[in-house]
Amino acid sequence: MDSTHHKVKTGLAGMLISLGIVFGDIGTSPLYVIKAILTDKVVSEQLIIGGLSCVIWTLILITTIKYVILALNADNNGEGGIFALYALVRKYKFKPVIYPAIIGCAMLIADGFITPPITISSAVEGITLLIPGFNTIPWVILCLFVLFSFQQIGTEIVGRTFGPIMLIWFSMIAVLGINQIIQYPEVLKALNPKYAIDLLVNYPRGFWLLGAVFLCTTGGEALYSDLGHVGKGNIRATWGFVLLCLMMSYTGQSAWLLNNHLGSTIPKETSIFYAIMPEWFLTIGIIVACVASFIASQALISGVFTLVNEAMKLHLWPRLKVNYPSTFKGQIYIPQINWILFCGCVIIVLIFGSSANMEAAYGMAIIIDMLMTSLLLGFYYKIRLHNFTIPFIAAAFFIILEGTFLIANLDKFMHGGWFSIMIGIIGATLVFVLYNAQKIKEKHINFVKLNEYIPILKDLQDDDTIPKEASHLVYLAMANDRRLIDSNIMYSILRKKPKRADVYWFVHVDIVDNPYQKSFHVDTIVPKEVFFVHLRFGFKVEHRVNTMFFEIVDQLVASGEVSTASMYPSMKKHHMPADFKFILLHTRVSADTELTTFERWVVRTYRMIKKVSLPAYEDFGLEVANVEEEVVPILLPSKTEMNLKREY
């Protein structure tokens, strides 16, 4: 990708796009948060003021301090999200950091299944105020279909289209909130955190209300994942406006309850968000809310695409087709993930029906993701500040705070929380298997000294009795040292079927922590005949090894280090170029390899996953006409002895 693709718009344009891409999820929480806190309880000052105080301080402590200030500073060359953070800390060789990354990744994806249904349902259910008895489920499913169909055009268009609408949305909820605050200004005392503490300590089962309070900050992780789309400057500049509007909306809803329904119980089906609207404005408000709910879902879907793409580049997710719908920074579209999310969202709508029922399933997965991010942030700031005490205290504070929310969310488990946790466990298992499959391969792969094979490669090149496999033969190597080469590559060249070529290329691809790095280094093993190429590119760079390789070859031709003219006399006469063939090796654990029970389970599961993955040649951007795939065993230095006895 050209570096110009990664420039971020600044100023008002950038802030407007940020509103459209980043803040939709957290921005539509007023649709259901106060309602979730209230449920079927009697409206009291202790409940409403205390709940509002909890919401305000949750937005300040978690969303503002942790994400907008601390997490956005932990960017990996402008990219955010738990895998970008993992890439920053893994270079320090502390292996356990992979597990928070695995769990966090899986839980954010699980959240992608529940956020669109609950947000869109909360908005669409407002139609029942205009048409009593209206069946919202078919319309919610239709809205989800339109939303997921919309993904393939890219979030640049989404940002430009939805940014102005979100500006209208935030302005609307702020004005509606201010209108109620004017009528009951005493509600502003909720800014004092003592009311939050009083609710948690003295209100009956007050602690468990944190499960509902937490819904106000569920968009924080998506905000961090979308960092690469718009840049931290735009997010921070816009957050002040967003935070103020959110506080006005929550405070206004609370003021309406205290001013009009103190001492009474609000029916479960009543939408407090819509109830504060003037009757003449209701139709407009419902339309704006429905469109805003689309944008809320968009924010998380974009975050899931980003996360899965980063996981694939780190070999922690099955290879899938990735499309780049625009040249805007970080824009990707993963068709399989898009439609898997759509199917999961439809299932949730059919299982739970209404947004009130979905609230029980919402929040459990994302709080676990947030906990994992807090752990990694602690590691990151310890490394960055060269200090243990301050990062430890900060990480401990957020882990305790979010751990408290997690405990409160456990009350939801049997009422629907099990669903999102189940999705998260499936995703975590998938990533865990792929990670351990890599470790098994690294453990059992055998490397040999390349210089010991140079004489036989030279003899093979000179042996006219062996048909030439190709003029230029290219292997992708796991070895990252010019002195070593994968034993299975030598097995393919010399033992499976002798492969004679004029030039041998061994290419090692490194996915590096710098998201957009693109560089290479060439070691000449035998001048003009054997080369070892180190190709390095970031986890955000599109896999186009074929294009990159031939660009390297062109540079070597220009410097006179290799020739790509055909060596066949009839072809050389007409100045025809030489032919290239890529050999892709698929390793299999040989029958002589001893594995533990766990390793055998990983291998079997990994093979099942590979069957639904993108073919290796397509993942590496190779031309299928020039690729040959082979299955070779992983060779070990020693084999199991069976102690057979010969009988006569």
VMD Tcl script that draws the C-alpha trace (Angstrom):
set ca {
  {0.00 0.00 0.00}
  {1.12 3.45 -0.69}
  {1.85 5.51 2.37}
  {-0.61 8.10 1.22}
  {-3.32 5.64 1.96}
  {-2.60 6.05 5.64}
  {-3.00 9.78 6.00}
  {-5.76 10.89 8.32}
  {-8.01 13.86 7.65}
  {-7.66 16.56 10.29}
  {-9.67 19.54 11.43}
  {-13.45 19.64 11.21}
  {-13.55 17.06 8.38}
  {-11.60 14.56 10.46}
  {-13.74 15.19 13.53}
  {-16.92 14.73 11.50}
  {-15.66 11.41 10.12}
  {-14.74 10.39 13.70}
  {-18.33 11.01 14.76}
  {-19.52 8.72 11.96}
  {-17.04 5.89 12.50}
  {-15.88 5.81 16.11}
  {-18.59 7.06 18.46}
  {-21.69 5.31 17.17}
  {-21.55 2.44 19.67}
  {-20.98 4.46 22.82}
  {-23.10 7.32 21.44}
  {-26.33 5.32 21.28}
  {-26.08 3.87 24.80}
  {-28.66 6.43 26.07}
  {-31.26 4.36 24.20}
  {-31.15 1.68 26.89}
  {-28.80 2.41 29.85}
  {-31.14 4.31 32.22}
  {-33.94 1.90 31.34}
  {-31.66 -1.05 32.18}
  {-30.77 0.49 35.57}
  {-34.42 1.10 36.42}
  {-35.92 -2.18 35.11}
  {-39.04 -2.83 37.25}
  {-37.89 -0.88 40.31}
  {-39.71 1.98 42.00}
  {-38.36 5.37 40.97}
  {-36.50 6.85 43.96}
  {-33.93 9.59 44.34}
  {-31.39 7.15 45.74}
  {-31.76 4.84 42.73}
  {-31.86 7.47 39.99}
  {-29.27 9.92 41.33}
  {-26.99 7.06 42.40}
  {-27.34 5.27 39.06}
  {-26.70 8.49 37.13}
  {-23.64 9.20 39.27}
  {-22.31 5.70 38.50}
  {-22.81 6.31 34.77}
  {-21.06 9.69 34.83}
  {-18.02 8.41 36.72}
  {-17.81 5.26 34.62}
  {-17.59 7.45 31.51}
  {-14.91 9.58 33.18}
  {-12.77 6.79 34.64}
  {-12.99 4.05 31.99}
  {-13.86 5.74 28.70}
  {-12.03 9.03 29.21}
  {-8.99 8.21 31.35}
  {-8.32 4.62 30.31}
  {-9.24 4.72 26.62}
  {-9.15 8.32 25.36}
  {-6.03 9.25 27.37}
  {-4.02 6.09 28.13}
  {-5.00 3.57 25.44}
  {-4.87 6.02 22.53}
  {-1.31 6.84 23.60}
  {-0.47 3.14 23.28}
  {-0.74 3.20 19.50}
  {1.38 1.07 17.21}
  {2.38 3.54 14.49}
  {-1.11 5.01 14.54}
  {-2.96 1.69 14.87}
  {-5.04 0.65 17.85}
  {-6.80 -2.42 19.21}
  {-5.72 -5.26 21.40}
  {-3.52 -6.92 18.75}
  {-1.72 -3.67 17.95}
  {-1.08 -3.39 21.69}
  {0.04 -7.02 21.84}
  {2.46 -6.39 18.96}
  {4.03 -3.57 21.00}
  {4.73 -5.74 24.05}
  {5.46 -9.16 22.54}
  {8.87 -8.06 21.26}
  {10.07 -8.14 24.86}
  {9.72 -11.94 24.80}
  {7.24 -12.19 27.67}
  {5.22 -15.07 26.22}
  {2.16 -14.97 28.54}
  {1.02 -11.66 26.96}
  {-0.44 -13.71 24.11}
  {-3.22 -15.01 26.36}
  {-4.79 -11.61 27.18}
  {-4.63 -10.86 23.44}
  {-6.37 -14.14 22.56}
  {-9.12 -13.69 25.14}
  {-9.61 -10.00 24.35}
  {-9.85 -10.67 20.61}
  {-12.46 -13.39 21.09}
  {-14.58 -11.31 23.46}
  {-14.64 -8.25 21.19}
  {-15.80 -10.47 18.33}
  {-18.49 -11.92 20.63}
  {-19.59 -8.37 21.38}
  {-19.96 -7.87 17.61}
  {-22.83 -10.38 17.70}
  {-24.85 -8.56 20.37}
  {-24.23 -4.82 19.81}
  {-26.09 -4.47 16.45}
  {-29.23 -6.35 17.61}
  {-29.64 -4.51 20.92}
  {-28.90 -1.08 19.46}
  {-31.14 -1.42 16.41}
  {-33.91 -3.08 18.45}
  {-33.83 -0.25 21.02}
  {-34.30 2.29 18.23}
  {-36.89 0.41 16.16}
  {-39.02 -0.36 19.23}
  {-39.82 3.34 19.35}
  {-42.20 2.71 16.44}
  {-44.53 0.95 18.91}
  {-45.21 4.39 20.42}
  {-46.66 5.44 17.07}
  {-48.19 2.08 16.12}
  {-49.17 0.08 19.24}
  {-48.71 -3.68 18.78}
  {-46.22 -3.21 15.95}
  {-44.06 -6.35 15.48}
  {-40.51 -5.02 15.42}
  {-38.60 -8.30 14.91}
  {-38.97 -8.54 11.07}
  {-37.97 -4.89 10.74}
  {-34.93 -5.32 13.00}
  {-33.78 -8.25 10.84}
  {-34.35 -6.19 7.67}
  {-32.31 -3.33 9.16}
  {-29.50 -5.76 10.03}
  {-29.47 -7.09 6.46}
  {-29.20 -3.57 5.04}
  {-26.47 -2.72 7.55}
  {-24.28 -5.71 6.73}
  {-24.88 -5.32 3.00}
  {-23.62 -1.74 3.36}
  {-20.20 -2.83 4.69}
  {-18.62 -3.62 1.33}
  {-18.60 0.02 0.20}
  {-16.12 0.99 2.92}
  {-16.19 3.21 5.99}
  {-14.85 6.30 4.23}
  {-18.26 6.69 2.61}
  {-19.84 5.59 5.88}
  {-17.91 8.27 7.75}
  {-18.77 11.02 5.31}
  {-22.42 9.98 5.16}
  {-22.94 9.21 8.83}
  {-20.75 11.93 10.35}
  {-23.29 14.72 9.80}
  {-26.10 12.45 10.99}
  {-24.23 11.66 14.20}
  {-23.68 15.37 14.70}
  {-27.46 15.76 14.52}
  {-27.88 12.78 16.87}
  {-25.57 14.10 19.59}
  {-27.02 17.59 19.30}
  {-30.53 16.13 19.56}
  {-29.91 14.04 22.68}
  {-28.13 16.98 24.34}
  {-31.00 19.42 23.66}
  {-33.61 16.88 24.82}
  {-31.59 16.30 27.98}
  {-31.09 20.01 28.72}
  {-34.83 20.58 28.34}
  {-35.48 18.13 31.21}
  {-32.57 19.34 33.36}
  {-34.00 22.88 33.29}
  {-37.22 21.50 34.78}
  {-35.42 19.55 37.53}
  {-31.92 21.06 38.07}
  {-31.44 19.17 41.38}
  {-30.44 16.15 39.30}
  {-27.02 17.74 38.71}
  {-25.92 16.73 42.19}
  {-25.24 13.31 40.67}
  {-21.86 14.75 39.64}
  {-20.84 14.08 43.26}
  {-19.51 10.48 43.40}
  {-20.81 10.01 46.97}
  {-24.25 9.24 45.49}
  {-22.75 6.42 43.42}
  {-21.12 4.96 46.53}
  {-24.37 5.29 48.48}
  {-26.25 3.35 45.78}
  {-23.73 0.50 45.73}
  {-23.47 0.23 49.51}
  {-26.95 1.02 50.85}
  {-29.50 0.35 48.07}
  {-30.91 -3.24 48.11}
  {-28.85 -5.28 45.62}
  {-27.33 -1.97 44.52}
  {-24.00 -3.57 43.65}
  {-25.61 -5.71 40.96}
  {-26.88 -2.58 39.20}
  {-23.31 -2.10 37.96}
  {-24.13 -4.70 35.32}
  {-26.58 -2.21 33.80}
  {-24.36 0.84 34.47}
  {-21.52 -0.78 32.54}
  {-23.55 -0.61 29.30}
  {-22.73 3.12 29.09}
  {-19.06 2.41 28.26}
  {-19.23 -0.70 26.10}
  {-18.08 1.26 23.03}
  {-14.67 2.03 24.57}
  {-12.92 -1.00 23.10}
  {-14.35 -0.37 19.62}
  {-13.17 3.24 19.99}
  {-9.60 1.98 20.57}
  {-9.81 -0.52 17.69}
  {-10.95 2.22 15.30}
  {-7.95 4.41 16.17}
  {-6.23 3.59 12.87}
  {-9.26 4.73 10.86}
  {-9.34 8.33 12.04}
  {-6.33 9.07 14.27}
  {-6.12 9.81 17.98}
  {-6.10 13.59 17.48}
  {-9.55 13.49 15.90}
  {-10.90 11.09 18.55}
  {-9.66 13.22 21.43}
  {-10.84 16.47 19.88}
  {-14.32 15.01 19.31}
  {-14.67 13.14 22.62}
  {-15.19 16.30 24.68}
  {-18.30 17.13 22.64}
  {-19.52 13.51 22.70}
  {-19.02 13.16 26.47}
  {-20.94 16.38 27.17}
  {-23.86 15.29 24.97}
  {-23.99 11.85 26.60}
  {-24.01 13.35 30.09}
  {-26.80 15.73 29.11}
  {-28.88 12.84 27.77}
  {-28.42 10.58 30.81}
  {-29.01 13.48 33.18}
  {-32.11 14.61 31.27}
  {-33.68 11.13 31.38}
  {-32.96 10.93 35.11}
  {-34.48 14.40 35.66}
  {-37.64 13.35 33.78}
  {-38.03 10.28 36.02}
  {-37.59 12.26 39.24}
  {-39.80 15.12 38.10}
  {-42.70 13.02 36.78}
  {-42.58 9.50 38.25}
  {-41.03 9.69 41.70}
  {-42.41 6.83 43.81}
  {-43.97 4.97 40.88}
  {-42.93 1.98 38.75}
  {-42.26 2.40 35.04}
  {-43.59 -0.46 32.85}
  {-40.85 -2.61 31.36}
  {-41.91 -1.84 27.78}
  {-41.66 1.95 28.31}
  {-38.72 3.60 26.56}
  {-37.44 6.39 28.82}
  {-35.34 7.73 25.96}
  {-38.41 8.35 23.79}
  {-40.59 9.37 26.72}
  {-38.69 12.65 27.21}
  {-39.43 13.74 23.63}
  {-42.27 16.17 22.91}
  {-45.10 14.33 21.14}
  {-44.74 16.47 18.01}
  {-41.04 15.51 17.76}
  {-41.46 11.76 18.31}
  {-41.51 10.69 14.64}
  {-38.37 12.70 13.85}
  {-36.66 11.37 16.97}
  {-37.41 7.75 16.07}
  {-36.06 8.21 12.53}
  {-32.84 9.84 13.77}
  {-32.43 7.12 16.45}
  {-32.87 4.33 13.90}
  {-30.21 5.81 11.63}
  {-27.91 6.41 14.62}
  {-28.33 2.77 15.63}
  {-26.97 1.80 12.21}
  {-23.90 3.89 12.91}
  {-23.51 2.40 16.40}
  {-23.38 -1.06 14.87}
  {-21.01 0.17 12.16}
  {-18.45 1.28 14.75}
  {-18.18 -2.19 16.25}
  {-18.29 -4.03 12.91}
  {-15.37 -1.91 11.65}
  {-13.52 -2.75 14.86}
  {-14.12 -6.48 14.38}
  {-12.86 -6.32 10.77}
  {-9.72 -4.53 11.94}
  {-9.13 -7.02 14.75}
  {-9.61 -10.12 12.59}
  {-7.35 -8.71 9.87}
  {-4.59 -8.08 12.40}
  {-5.06 -11.59 13.85}
  {-4.73 -13.13 10.37}
  {-1.50 -11.24 9.73}
  {-0.16 -12.61 13.03}
  {-1.33 -16.16 12.02}
  {-3.82 -16.20 14.89}
  {-6.95 -16.48 12.73}
  {-7.86 -18.67 9.72}
  {-6.90 -17.04 6.42}
  {-9.90 -15.24 4.92}
  {-10.46 -13.05 1.89}
  {-9.87 -9.37 2.68}
  {-11.17 -6.61 0.41}
  {-10.00 -3.00 0.40}
  {-13.06 -0.97 -0.62}
  {-11.32 2.42 -0.61}
  {-7.95 4.12 -0.28}
  {-8.97 5.68 3.02}
  {-6.77 4.70 5.95}
  {-7.26 1.21 7.30}
  {-10.35 0.41 5.23}
  {-11.02 -3.32 4.98}
  {-13.99 -5.59 4.40}
  {-13.96 -9.32 5.23}
  {-16.98 -10.94 3.53}
  {-17.02 -14.17 5.57}
  {-16.80 -12.36 8.91}
  {-19.46 -9.89 7.76}
  {-22.04 -12.56 6.99}
  {-21.15 -14.73 10.01}
  {-21.83 -11.68 12.18}
  {-25.09 -11.08 10.33}
  {-26.30 -14.66 10.92}
  {-25.31 -14.46 14.59}
  {-27.17 -11.16 14.99}
  {-30.32 -12.64 13.44}
  {-30.13 -15.63 15.79}
  {-29.88 -13.29 18.79}
  {-32.92 -11.30 17.60}
  {-34.92 -14.52 17.21}
  {-33.80 -15.91 20.59}
  {-34.22 -12.80 22.74}
  {-36.85 -10.83 20.80}
  {-36.74 -7.44 22.52}
  {-33.92 -5.13 23.55}
  {-34.98 -5.49 27.20}
  {-34.22 -9.23 27.00}
  {-30.96 -8.63 25.14}
  {-29.64 -6.40 27.93}
  {-28.99 -9.55 29.96}
  {-26.70 -10.92 27.25}
  {-24.93 -7.60 26.73}
  {-21.79 -6.50 28.49}
  {-20.30 -9.74 29.84}
  {-17.99 -10.39 26.90}
  {-16.79 -6.81 26.46}
  {-15.87 -6.35 30.15}
  {-13.56 -9.37 29.85}
  {-12.02 -7.78 26.75}
  {-11.50 -4.55 28.69}
  {-9.77 -6.43 31.50}
  {-7.36 -7.98 29.00}
  {-6.61 -4.55 27.53}
  {-5.86 -3.24 31.04}
  {-3.35 -6.06 31.58}
  {-1.56 -5.30 28.31}
  {-1.61 -1.56 28.99}
  {0.12 -2.26 32.28}
  {2.89 -4.16 30.44}
  {3.14 -1.44 27.80}
  {3.53 1.46 30.21}
  {6.00 -0.50 32.34}
  {8.17 -0.85 29.22}
  {7.61 2.70 27.99}
  {8.17 4.46 31.32}
  {10.96 2.12 32.50}
  {9.09 2.10 35.78}
  {7.14 -0.60 37.58}
  {5.29 1.24 40.35}
  {3.14 3.77 38.43}
  {1.99 1.33 35.68}
  {1.31 -1.34 38.32}
  {-0.87 1.02 40.39}
  {-2.76 2.25 37.29}
  {-3.27 -1.27 35.91}
  {-4.34 -2.56 39.34}
  {-6.86 0.28 39.65}
  {-8.51 -0.47 36.31}
  {-8.38 -4.24 36.82}
  {-10.09 -3.87 40.21}
  {-12.65 -1.44 38.77}
  {-13.41 -3.60 35.73}
  {-13.26 -6.76 37.84}
  {-16.01 -5.23 39.96}
  {-18.10 -4.67 36.83}
  {-17.39 -8.27 35.76}
  {-18.63 -9.65 39.08}
  {-21.76 -7.51 38.79}
  {-22.30 -8.79 35.24}
  {-22.20 -12.40 36.46}
  {-25.74 -11.82 37.69}
  {-26.72 -11.75 33.99}
  {-25.14 -15.09 33.12}
  {-28.19 -17.32 33.40}
  {-30.43 -14.65 31.85}
  {-28.59 -14.45 28.53}
  {-24.98 -13.64 29.35}
  {-24.12 -17.27 28.63}
  {-24.67 -16.65 24.91}
  {-21.97 -14.02 24.45}
  {-19.57 -15.96 26.68}
  {-20.18 -19.08 24.58}
  {-19.35 -17.15 21.39}
  {-16.24 -15.77 23.10}
  {-15.08 -19.24 24.16}
  {-15.48 -20.55 20.61}
  {-13.43 -17.63 19.24}
  {-10.75 -17.96 21.94}
  {-10.45 -21.70 21.25}
  {-9.95 -20.99 17.54}
  {-7.15 -18.49 18.22}
  {-5.63 -20.75 20.90}
  {-5.45 -23.70 18.48}
  {-3.79 -21.62 15.74}
  {-1.27 -20.18 18.21}
  {-0.33 -23.61 19.55}
  {-0.21 -25.08 16.03}
  {2.48 -22.51 15.24}
  {4.36 -23.51 18.39}
  {4.18 -27.20 17.50}
  {5.46 -26.50 14.00}
  {8.32 -24.39 15.38}
  {9.10 -27.10 17.92}
  {9.27 -29.94 15.42}
  {10.54 -28.21 12.30}
  {14.14 -29.08 11.53}
  {16.63 -26.63 10.03}
  {19.81 -27.67 8.26}
  {22.93 -25.75 7.29}
  {22.41 -24.31 3.83}
  {26.11 -24.25 2.88}
  {26.27 -28.05 3.28}
  {23.74 -28.38 0.45}
  {25.33 -25.92 -1.96}
  {27.59 -28.55 -3.63}
  {24.68 -30.88 -4.35}
  {22.53 -27.99 -5.61}
  {25.38 -27.05 -7.99}
  {25.63 -30.65 -9.21}
  {21.85 -30.79 -9.62}
  {21.92 -27.64 -11.76}
  {24.55 -29.25 -14.02}
  {22.77 -32.62 -14.32}
  {21.11 -32.57 -17.77}
  {19.61 -36.05 -17.20}
  {17.09 -34.52 -14.78}
  {14.31 -32.50 -16.48}
  {14.36 -28.87 -15.45}
  {11.55 -28.03 -13.02}
  {11.72 -24.31 -13.77}
  {14.26 -21.66 -14.69}
  {13.66 -19.90 -11.37}
  {12.37 -21.94 -8.43}
  {11.01 -20.01 -5.42}
  {10.38 -21.46 -1.95}
  {8.83 -19.70 1.04}
  {11.09 -20.57 3.98}
  {10.47 -20.56 7.72}
  {14.19 -20.15 8.38}
  {15.08 -16.51 8.96}
  {18.85 -16.98 8.88}
  {20.84 -17.17 5.63}
  {22.97 -19.94 7.14}
  {19.97 -22.23 7.65}
  {17.17 -23.63 5.53}
  {14.06 -25.71 6.31}
  {14.83 -29.40 6.03}
  {11.51 -29.99 4.25}
  {12.59 -27.60 1.47}
  {15.69 -29.72 0.89}
  {13.44 -32.77 1.08}
  {11.27 -31.29 -1.69}
  {14.24 -30.37 -3.92}
  {16.35 -33.49 -3.45}
  {14.26 -36.40 -2.20}
  {10.58 -36.10 -3.12}
  {11.44 -35.40 -6.74}
  {14.75 -33.83 -7.79}
  {13.96 -30.30 -8.90}
  {16.57 -28.78 -11.20}
  {16.53 -25.02 -11.78}
  {18.87 -22.32 -13.02}
  {18.23 -20.13 -9.97}
  {16.96 -21.06 -6.51}
  {15.21 -18.44 -4.37}
  {14.49 -18.93 -0.67}
  {12.11 -16.24 0.62}
  {11.44 -15.69 4.32}
  {8.44 -13.48 5.11}
  {8.37 -11.66 8.44}
  {5.20 -9.96 9.70}
  {6.68 -7.19 11.85}
  {5.23 -5.06 14.65}
  {5.43 -1.81 12.66}
  {2.02 -1.93 10.93}
  {3.09 -0.37 7.61}
  {6.77 -1.30 7.27}
  {7.80 -2.67 3.85}
  {11.47 -3.62 3.45}
  {13.69 -6.44 2.25}
  {17.24 -7.72 2.45}
  {18.92 -10.09 0.00}
  {21.77 -12.51 0.88}
  {23.59 -13.87 -2.17}
  {24.47 -17.50 -1.37}
  {25.82 -18.34 -4.83}
  {26.21 -15.38 -7.21}
  {23.46 -15.35 -9.88}
  {22.22 -18.80 -8.78}
  {21.11 -19.05 -5.12}
  {19.54 -16.19 -3.14}
  {18.04 -15.85 0.33}
  {15.48 -13.01 0.51}
  {14.24 -11.55 3.81}
  {10.92 -9.80 3.16}
  {9.50 -7.78 6.03}
  {6.15 -6.03 6.12}
  {3.76 -4.87 8.81}
  {0.59 -6.62 9.93}
  {-1.49 -3.88 8.27}
  {0.14 -4.29 4.84}
  {-1.82 -6.26 2.26}
  {-0.29 -9.69 1.56}
  {1.06 -9.33 -1.98}
  {4.21 -11.44 -1.84}
  {4.07 -12.11 -5.57}
  {4.22 -8.39 -6.44}
  {6.84 -7.67 -3.78}
  {9.05 -10.56 -4.90}
  {9.11 -9.51 -8.54}
  {9.86 -5.94 -7.51}
  {12.90 -7.30 -5.64}
  {13.92 -9.35 -8.68}
  {13.66 -6.27 -10.92}
  {16.00 -4.39 -8.59}
  {18.52 -7.26 -8.66}
  {18.32 -7.43 -12.45}
  {18.95 -3.68 -12.66}
  {22.06 -4.05 -10.48}
  {23.34 -7.00 -12.55}
  {23.08 -9.52 -9.70}
  {20.79 -11.91 -11.55}
  {19.41 -12.46 -15.04}
  {15.79 -13.17 -15.87}
  {16.42 -13.90 -19.55}
  {15.40 -17.41 -20.60}
  {18.31 -19.88 -20.77}
  {16.61 -22.08 -23.39}
  {18.33 -21.36 -26.75}
  {15.09 -21.12 -28.72}
  {13.61 -18.71 -26.17}
  {16.80 -16.78 -25.60}
  {17.04 -16.10 -29.34}
  {13.80 -14.12 -29.15}
  {14.69 -12.40 -25.83}
  {11.93 -14.18 -23.95}
  {11.90 -13.89 -20.14}
  {12.62 -16.88 -17.92}
  {9.84 -18.80 -16.19}
  {9.27 -18.71 -12.43}
  {7.61 -21.31 -10.25}
  {6.61 -20.92 -6.61}
  {6.56 -24.09 -4.50}
  {4.29 -23.93 -1.46}
  {4.95 -26.68 1.08}
  {2.23 -27.96 3.40}
  {3.87 -29.72 6.31}
  {2.35 -32.76 7.95}
  {3.46 -34.37 11.16}
  {5.16 -37.56 10.05}
  {4.21 -40.97 11.41}
  {7.47 -41.07 13.36}
  {6.79 -37.85 15.25}
  {5.88 -38.35 18.90}
  {3.25 -35.87 20.09}
  {1.49 -35.42 23.39}
  {-2.28 -35.92 23.62}
  {-2.74 -32.13 23.69}
  {-0.51 -31.66 20.63}
  {-2.45 -34.30 18.69}
  {-5.72 -32.51 19.51}
  {-4.23 -29.22 18.32}
  {-2.99 -30.80 15.08}
  {-6.33 -32.44 14.30}
  {-8.27 -29.25 15.05}
  {-5.81 -27.16 13.06}
  {-6.30 -29.38 10.00}
  {-10.07 -28.94 10.26}
  {-9.64 -25.15 10.42}
  {-7.34 -25.13 7.39}
  {-10.06 -26.75 5.29}
  {-12.18 -23.61 5.56}
  {-9.26 -21.18 5.30}
  {-8.23 -19.19 2.26}
  {-5.73 -21.18 0.11}
  {-2.12 -20.29 0.95}
  {-1.36 -19.06 -2.58}
  {-4.28 -16.64 -2.46}
  {-3.34 -15.43 1.01}
  {0.17 -14.61 -0.18}
  {-1.11 -12.97 -3.36}
  {0.63 -15.49 -5.65}
  {-0.44 -16.14 -9.22}
  {-2.07 -19.58 -9.13}
  {-0.70 -20.39 -12.62}
  {2.87 -20.17 -11.23}
  {2.28 -22.08 -7.99}
  {2.68 -25.73 -7.14}
  {1.65 -27.07 -3.74}
  {3.29 -30.07 -2.07}
  {2.70 -32.01 1.12}
  {5.91 -32.87 2.95}
  {6.59 -34.34 6.39}
  {8.06 -32.43 9.29}
  {11.39 -34.22 9.65}
  {12.89 -34.82 13.07}
  {16.55 -35.54 13.83}
  {15.62 -38.86 15.37}
  {12.87 -41.38 14.72}
  {11.11 -43.80 17.01}
  {12.76 -47.22 17.00}
  {10.29 -50.12 16.68}
  {12.92 -52.83 17.52}
  {11.69 -55.20 14.79}
  {13.22 -58.71 14.56}
  {13.81 -60.46 11.28}
  {12.41 -64.00 11.02}
  {13.72 -66.69 8.70}
}
mol new
graphics top color blue
foreach p $ca { graphics top sphere $p radius 0.5 }
foreach p [lrange $ca 0 end-1] q [lrange $ca 1 end] { graphics top cylinder $p $q radius 0.2 }
display resetview
